[in-house]
Every structure is written in C-alpha cells, then in structure tokens.
Amino acid sequence: MIWTFGDSEAKNTDDVNLGQYKLTGKFHDDAAAICKLMDIQIHPALRPVLWEKQKVIEFKDEDEEDKESEEKPLSIIKFDKHRIDKNTIKALFHILPSSSVKTLKFCNNGISPLQFDVLIERLNATSTIQTVFFDWNPLYKEDFRKLPKDEEVFHQRGEEEPSYFARFTAPDSKLKILFLRGDGIIDEDVKQI
C-alpha cells in the first residue's frame, strides 16, 4: 500500500505499546518495524533513499580485499514536500534517541500551528537532534486549503502573541543550529528568537 496523509492521520495508535519493540539503532529498520507495529504505512521520509546511500570508503590492505565497505550512519532525515501526520511524528520521535540522526529537515510541509506545537514539544524532549531546517513552512492562522483564493495565506501574529518560531530556541532546547527560510518571519519573531 501507498502512504497517504489522511489514512495515516486517521489511524488511532494510542493503545499501541511502542516499547515492546527493542530498537536496533538502524533507523530505517526500526522505522519499518515501528510502523508495522502501529499498523500504518511508512512515510516517504522514513524510507531509505537508495541513490542517497553513502558508503564509507576505506583503503584496504592486500589481505583485506574481501572486506565489504560499510554503510555510513544515517545522520539526516528530510521531510520534503510531504505533509506529516501525527503517527509519523510519534514513530519518528520514538526512534530518534537510539539512532545516529542529528539533523531534521522540514521543507514545504504545510505544517499547522497544532502540528508545530507537537513537533516543538517532541524536539525539546529529544536531546539527539542538533540541527533543524524549518524552511517554507509559514504557520497559518487557518488551514490554507479552506481559505478563499483572494485571501492572504499567512499568519498575522498579534502584538502580545509570542512567536511560534522562538519556541525552537526555548531555554530547554538542545538545538545548536536552526535554519528558517521562507517562513514569513517578521522582525518581532527575529527579536524573540
């Protein structure tokens, strides 16, 4: 079956005990097993991308000709132009602490303020992520698909409303590097960050 946002978002996985699967530290294997346990399809970002697999090239001695090159540990997960459902977020953040992933890239995902709240909460609880790209994800006040075509599609933040983006750099944040491109950030957001 093919992953679709609606099917995965609608699936109730509250009763699934993710702790019954012992994580191996191999991200893609763990993602497949956790998604199977949750009875959901694997999000495209959690699947291995064959043409991006990198091999560690080692110079071999003459005696080691038969030794195969090892796979380079996975360090980046990219959510590129795909919406992200609640169950994928749940699976991702369950796997991250035991993986070698240090960077998350979110690009053009149509993330809502509610989804952003969940992402920030889970990011702040995960000490392994050091770099986040959050590009082309303005946080809309309303669902942009329901807005009339003539209406502006960006979030108007009130003067007293805290910046969503500043929550990336909250006191409990473990991030070292943050990229925010094309998010409709205003001067007040930058000041709070």
C-alpha positions as CSV (number, residue, x, y, z in Angstrom):
1,M,0.0,0.0,0.0
2,I,1.0,3.6,-0.6
3,W,1.3,6.1,2.3
4,T,-1.4,8.8,2.3
5,F,-1.7,11.6,4.9
6,G,-5.4,11.0,5.5
7,D,-5.1,7.3,6.2
8,S,-2.2,7.6,8.5
9,E,-3.6,10.7,10.3
10,A,-6.9,8.9,10.9
11,K,-5.4,5.8,12.4
12,N,-5.7,5.6,16.2
13,T,-2.5,4.3,17.7
14,D,-3.0,5.4,21.3
15,D,-3.2,1.8,22.6
16,V,0.0,0.7,20.8
17,N,2.9,-0.1,23.1
18,L,5.9,1.0,21.2
19,G,8.2,-0.2,24.0
20,Q,7.5,-3.8,23.1
21,Y,9.9,-3.4,20.1
22,K,13.6,-3.3,21.0
23,L,15.2,-0.6,18.9
24,T,18.3,-1.7,16.9
25,G,19.8,1.7,16.2
26,K,19.4,1.1,12.4
27,F,16.9,3.9,11.6
28,H,15.2,2.5,8.5
29,D,14.8,-1.0,10.0
30,D,13.4,0.5,13.2
31,A,11.1,2.8,11.3
32,A,9.7,-0.1,9.3
33,A,9.2,-2.2,12.4
34,I,7.5,0.6,14.4
35,C,5.2,1.5,11.6
36,K,4.2,-2.2,11.2
37,L,3.6,-2.3,15.0
38,M,1.4,0.8,14.7
39,D,-0.3,-0.7,11.6
40,I,0.4,2.4,9.5
41,Q,2.2,2.8,6.2
42,I,5.8,4.1,6.3
43,H,6.0,7.9,5.5
44,P,8.2,8.5,2.4
45,A,10.8,10.4,4.6
46,L,11.3,7.4,6.8
47,R,12.1,5.0,3.9
48,P,15.6,4.5,2.7
49,V,16.6,6.5,-0.4
50,L,18.7,4.2,-2.5
51,W,20.5,6.8,-4.5
52,E,21.5,8.7,-1.4
53,K,23.0,5.8,0.4
54,Q,26.6,6.6,1.1
55,K,29.4,4.1,1.6
56,V,32.3,4.6,3.8
57,I,35.3,4.1,1.6
58,E,38.3,2.7,3.3
59,F,41.7,1.9,1.9
60,K,42.2,-1.8,2.2
61,D,45.3,-3.8,2.7
62,E,46.0,-6.5,0.2
63,D,44.9,-9.0,2.8
64,E,41.5,-7.3,3.3
65,E,40.3,-7.5,-0.3
66,D,37.2,-9.5,0.6
67,K,36.1,-7.0,3.2
68,E,33.0,-5.1,2.1
69,S,32.7,-1.3,2.6
70,E,30.4,-0.3,5.5
71,E,27.3,1.9,5.2
72,K,27.8,5.4,6.5
73,P,25.5,6.0,9.6
74,L,22.3,8.0,8.7
75,S,22.5,11.5,10.1
76,I,19.8,13.4,8.3
77,I,16.0,12.8,7.9
78,K,14.3,15.0,5.2
79,F,10.6,15.7,5.1
80,D,10.5,17.4,1.7
81,K,7.1,18.5,0.3
82,H,5.1,15.8,2.2
83,R,2.6,16.6,4.9
84,I,3.4,15.0,8.2
85,D,0.8,13.0,10.1
86,K,0.6,12.6,13.9
87,N,1.5,8.9,13.8
88,T,4.6,9.5,11.7
89,I,5.7,12.1,14.2
90,K,5.1,9.6,17.0
91,A,7.1,6.9,15.3
92,L,9.9,9.3,14.3
93,F,10.5,10.7,17.8
94,H,10.3,7.2,19.3
95,I,13.2,6.1,17.0
96,L,15.4,9.2,17.1
97,P,17.1,8.7,20.6
98,S,18.6,5.3,19.6
99,S,19.6,6.4,16.1
100,S,22.6,8.4,14.7
101,V,20.3,11.1,13.2
102,K,21.4,14.6,14.3
103,T,19.6,16.7,11.7
104,L,15.9,17.1,10.7
105,K,14.8,18.9,7.6
106,F,11.2,20.1,7.2
107,C,10.6,21.8,3.9
108,N,7.3,22.9,2.4
109,N,5.2,20.5,4.6
110,G,2.1,22.7,5.2
111,I,2.6,22.3,9.0
112,S,-0.3,23.7,11.0
113,P,0.2,25.6,14.3
114,L,-1.2,22.5,16.1
115,Q,1.3,20.2,14.4
116,F,4.0,22.7,15.2
117,D,3.2,22.5,18.9
118,V,3.6,18.7,18.8
119,L,6.9,19.0,16.9
120,I,8.4,21.5,19.3
121,E,7.3,19.5,22.4
122,R,8.9,16.4,21.0
123,L,12.1,18.2,19.8
124,N,12.6,19.7,23.2
125,A,12.3,16.2,24.7
126,T,14.9,14.7,22.2
127,S,18.5,15.5,23.1
128,T,20.0,13.9,20.0
129,I,18.8,16.5,17.4
130,Q,21.3,19.3,17.0
131,T,20.3,20.9,13.7
132,V,16.8,21.7,12.3
133,F,15.8,23.1,9.0
134,F,12.3,24.5,9.0
135,D,12.0,26.0,5.6
136,W,9.0,27.2,3.6
137,N,6.6,26.3,6.5
138,P,4.8,29.5,7.4
139,L,2.4,28.8,10.3
140,Y,-1.1,29.7,9.0
141,K,-3.8,31.0,11.2
142,E,-6.3,28.9,9.4
143,D,-6.0,25.8,7.1
144,F,-4.7,27.4,3.9
145,R,-6.7,24.9,1.8
146,K,-10.0,26.3,3.1
147,L,-9.2,30.0,2.5
148,P,-10.6,31.9,-0.5
149,K,-8.1,32.2,-3.3
150,D,-8.0,36.0,-2.9
151,E,-7.2,36.0,0.8
152,E,-3.6,36.3,2.1
153,V,-2.3,33.0,3.3
154,F,0.0,33.9,6.2
155,H,-0.3,34.0,9.9
156,Q,-1.0,37.5,11.3
157,R,0.6,37.4,14.8
158,G,-0.9,39.8,17.3
159,E,1.4,42.2,19.3
160,E,1.1,40.2,22.5
161,E,1.2,36.8,20.9
162,P,4.6,35.1,21.3
163,S,6.4,33.9,18.2
164,Y,6.0,30.3,17.2
165,F,9.5,30.3,15.8
166,A,11.1,31.5,19.0
167,R,10.0,28.2,20.6
168,F,12.8,26.5,18.7
169,T,15.2,28.4,21.0
170,A,13.4,28.0,24.2
171,P,15.6,27.5,27.4
172,D,15.1,23.7,27.2
173,S,16.0,23.5,23.5
174,K,19.1,21.3,22.7
175,L,19.5,22.8,19.2
176,K,22.8,24.2,18.0
177,I,21.8,25.2,14.5
178,L,18.4,26.4,13.2
179,F,17.5,27.4,9.6
180,L,14.3,29.3,9.0
181,R,13.9,30.2,5.3
182,G,10.7,31.3,3.6
183,D,8.6,31.1,6.8
184,G,7.2,34.6,6.7
185,I,9.1,35.6,9.8
186,I,8.7,39.2,10.8
187,D,11.0,41.5,12.8
188,E,9.3,40.7,16.1
189,D,9.9,36.9,15.5
190,V,13.6,37.6,15.0
191,K,13.8,39.7,18.2
192,Q,12.2,36.9,20.2
193,I,14.5,34.2,18.7
